[in-house]
């Protein structure tokens, strides 16, 4: 089925990149599959990354999430800072 992910590199340091992703579709494992397909698998992804490295989990974080409330119709947006363990990858 159709799956569309838009990406932009925000920062690169120490061999790692901070990437902004915007999904048009919501397929299972979409981000992980698309990033691996373009040759940039997620650090810590043991399924789609042939060399997942030593990061103890998938280096995947949702910085913001927006949607329209299904009952009230109110647009909602939530933000979350980058976790410390992921910030440390870029320092």
Secondary structure, DSSP 8 states (H G I E B T S, - for coil): ----EEEEEEEEETTEEEEEEEESS--TTHHHHHHHHTT---TT-TTT-TT--S-SS-----SEEEEE-TTT--EEEEE----HHHHGGG-
